[in-house]
Amino acid sequence: MRQILVDVHRLTKKFQLMQLQLYVKRGNLKMVGPTITYYALLSLVPILMSVGAVASLVGLDSHDLISLLSQQLPANIMNVLEPIIQSVLKGGVGILSFSIVTTVWAASSVLAIIRKSFNAIYDVPERVSGLLTRVFSFLWLAAILLSVGLVMVVSAILPAIIAAIPEIEWLEIITKQRWLITLVGLWLIICLFNVAMPAKRLALKPLIIGSGIEVVLMIVLNYSFGWYAQFTVKNVGFYQSLGSLLVLIVYLNLVGTIMVIGQIIIAWLEGIFATSLNPVDPVPAAAKRPATKHRKTATTQNITKKGERKKSRR
């Protein structure tokens, strides 16, 4: 029994489970998910307007945008978002380019909340004022939207470019596996998101692994959330709209929780890799040298005293 406890203690120390528990406590998963959901709902229309404006810049209309989002989001979520997208983009997505700055600014509030949550995980104080934090969130949201637009362009244009190239087997395989391009693009966007939001600089290796785990969790959520929605939305009529709103709230809550979990994993892996690369010596070298000198000095003093005693006896 004692050996089992010793092994458990060693594993706890090796994998820094106490530090992981501290990160989870700082992350405050019980409250951060609902908070992100609240601000995401307030920013839903501005975010959709921003995405629509970016889509218009890359030559996509509302139907193409809905088709692209339908490939990435659960069907129940698209049932809620599709009428909102059609209503918001009814006047034409080209007009929205004039108000893109205003819409992105309104949508940046949710990123400011996420940034505060990430800084709390690392116990890093905010170095700038609330206004500058909002400006920082605005700039990074614009960068993320441009990255999303770039992924849209690559997903739409790459098959046509590859089709114009002479027949090459591995290029044809990539063209058929369009989901792989989207998956890599999502992973790059999440890496950019995780490195930009916290005020702390992150190491590359934990960032890559943690963002990959976050992508896997997002994929699992998208594929498994349809089962939950089938049990939630059963009635028709008025209650169907209420149930659809409930499904959207739960989905946003889970997405916000996964984002915080991904940052917790990155912080945890960063501590593990730092310990493994720089192991701590139980007895520092600086502590050994004074003791050695002290023993030499003491030995010399003893020899001197013995010599003096012999002389006095003679």
N, C-alpha and C positions, 0 to 999 in steps of 0.2 A: 504493500500500500504506500509505503514511504517512497519507494522508487517511482511509482506512478506519479505521485505529487511532484517529485523532482523533475521528471520528464515533462510534465505539464508546465511547470515553471520555466523550464528551458525553452519549450516551444513558445510560450507566451512572451518570453524575452526576445527570442530570435525573430518572431514575426510581429513584434511590437503590438500585441493585441490591446494592451492598455492604452497605447497611443491612438489606436483605431477607435477605441471606445470614447476617447476624448474628442476626436474629430467628429464622431457621430453626435456627441452631446453638443458640440459647438454648432453643428449643422442645423440642429433644431428641426428635424424632419417633420414633426407634428404640425408645426406652424408655417414653415417655409412653403410647403406645397399649396395650402389654401391662400397664402399671401400672393404668391406668383399667379395663382388662378384668378384672384380678384383683379389684379392689375392687368392680366392678359385679357380678361373680358372687357375691361374698360378700353384697352388698346386694340381690340379685335378689328374694328372697322378701320382705324388708321393703318394697322399692319396690312390688312387686305388691300387698302388703297395704295400703300407703298409697293406691295408685291405686284399689283396691277400696273402701276406706273413703270416698274422695272421691266415687267413683261412687255409693255408697249414699246419700250426702248429697244428690245431685242426682237421685235416683230411678232409677238404672240398676242392673239386676241383672247377674249374671255373664255371661249370654248376650248382653245388650246390650253389655257391655264387650268381650267377645271379638269380637263383630261389628264394633264400632267400631275396635278395634285391627287387625282383619284388613284394613280398608280402608287402613291406613297402613303396615303392615309387610309384608315379603315373606312368601310362603306358607310357605317352609321355616322361617322364624323362628317363625311362629305355630304350626307343628306341634310345636315344642319348648315354646313358652310356654303353649299352650292347656291341656294336662294339668296344668301347674303352677298356672295360674290357677284351674282347677276344683278342684284339691286344696286350694289355700290358702283359697279362698272357699267351701268346701264347707259350713262351718257357718253360712253367711249373712253377707253383707257388713255387715249392720247391727251385728253384735256387734263388728266390728273398730273401730268408732268409739270404743270405750272405750280401746283400746290404740293409737290413732293416734299419740300423742305418742312412745311407745316405738318404734314402727316407723319413724317419720320420723327419729328420732334415730339409729337403726341404719343407715338408708339414707343419712344425711348424710355418711358417711365418704368416699364417692366424690366428693362435691362439694368436700370439703376437699382432696383430691388434685388435682382440676381447678383449684381456686383457686391452689394452689402452682405448678402448671404455667403458668398465666396470668401470675402475678407474676414468674416466671422470664423470660418473654418480654420484659417491660418492665424487667427488672432492678430491680424494686421490692421492698425487704425487707418482710417481714411485720411489721406494726406492733403486732400483738397476740399474745398467747400462743396455744399450740396449742388450749387449751380454748375460748378465745373464738373462734378460727377455726372450731372445730367448732360452736359455738353459732350463729355467723354463717351457716354452711352449713345448719344446721338451719332457721333462719328463712327463708332464701331457698328451700330445698327446699319448705317449706310454702307459700310464695308461688307457686312454680312449679306445685305440685300444685293450688292453688286456681285458677290461670290455666288449667290443663288442664281442670279441672272446669267453668270458665266457658265454654271452647271447646266442651266436650261439651254443655252446656246450650243454647248458641246453635245448635249444629249440629242438636240434636234439636227445639228449640222453634221456631226461626225459620221452617221450612217451614209449620208449622201456623198461625203468626201471619200469614204472607204469604197463605196460602190463605183466611183470614178477611177479608182486605182486598179491596175491589172490584178487578175485573180491571185490572191494569196490566201492560203488556208487559215492561218492564224488570225488574219484581219477579218475574214468572214465570220469566224467564231466570235470575235469581239463584237461585231455588229449584231449578231443574234443575241448575245448576252448584254442587252442594254441595261439591265438592272445592275450589272457590275460597275458600269460607269457611274450610275447614280449613287451606288453604295460608296465608291471611292470619293466621289464629290461630297457626300454627306459626312464622311469621316474627316476630310480636310476642313470642312466648315466647322465641325465640332472641335477639332484641334485649334483652329483659329479662335473660336469662341472661348475655349477653356484657357488659352494663353492670354487672351485680351482682357477678360473680365476681372480677375483678381489683381490686387495691387502688388502681389509677390511674384517674382520671377520664378518660373518653373523649369525644372530640368527636362531635357528632351525625351529621355527614355520613359519616365513615368507618364509624361504627357501623351506619348504615342499609345502606350498600353492602356492607360485609363480611358482615353477617348475611344479606343477600339471596343473596350468593354461597354462603354456608354452606347455606342452604335448597336451592339448586340442587344442590349436591353431595350433600345428603341424598337428594333425589329421584332423582338418577342412581344412587346406591348402592342404593336400594330397588328400582328397576326392573331394574338389571343384576345384582343379587346372586343372583337366582333362577337365572341361567345358571351361575354358579359352583357353586351348591348342587347343580345337576343332575349336574355332573361329579364332585362330591365324594361325595355319598350315592348309591351305586349298588347296594350289597349290601343284603340283608335280614337279619332276625333280630337277633342280638346286635350285629353291626357297624353296623346301622342306628341304634341308639341312640347308639353311640359317634360315628358320623358326624354325627348331629344335634347332639351336644354340640360337636363340632369346628366345625360351621357357626355355632353361636351364639357361640363364642369369637372366630372370625374376624370376625363381624359387629360384635360389641362393640368389637373392636380397631379396625376401620375407622371406626366412629362416634366413638370417642375421638380418633382421628387427625384426622378432619374437624373436630371441635370446636377442636382446637389449631391446625389450618391456618386456620380462620376467624379466630381471634384474631391469628394472625400477619399475615393480610391486613389486618385492622383497624389493627394497629400500623404496617404499611407504608404504608397509605393516609393515615394520620394524619400521617406525616412528609412525604409528598408534598404534601398539601394545605397543610400549615403552610409549606412552602418556597415554594409557588406564590403563596400569599396574602401572605407576607412575604419578598419576594426580598432576598437579601443583596447590598448594594452592594460591588463589589470594592474601592473606595476610600472609606472612611467619611468623612463630612463633618467629623467631629472631627479627622481626620488632615490635612485640607486647610487648615483655618484657621490653625494655627500656622505652616505653611510660608508662607502669604501674608503674615502679619504679619512673619515673618522677612525676607522679600524686601523689604517696604516699609522696614523698619528699616535694612536694609543699604543700600538706595538713598539714604535720607536721610543716613546716615553718609558715604557716598561724596561726595555733594554738599557736605556741610559741610567735608570734608577738602580738596576742590578749591578752595573759597572761601578757606580758610586759606592754601593754597599761593600763590594769586594775590596775596593781601595781603602775604605775606612777600617776594615778588619785587619788588613796588613799593617 
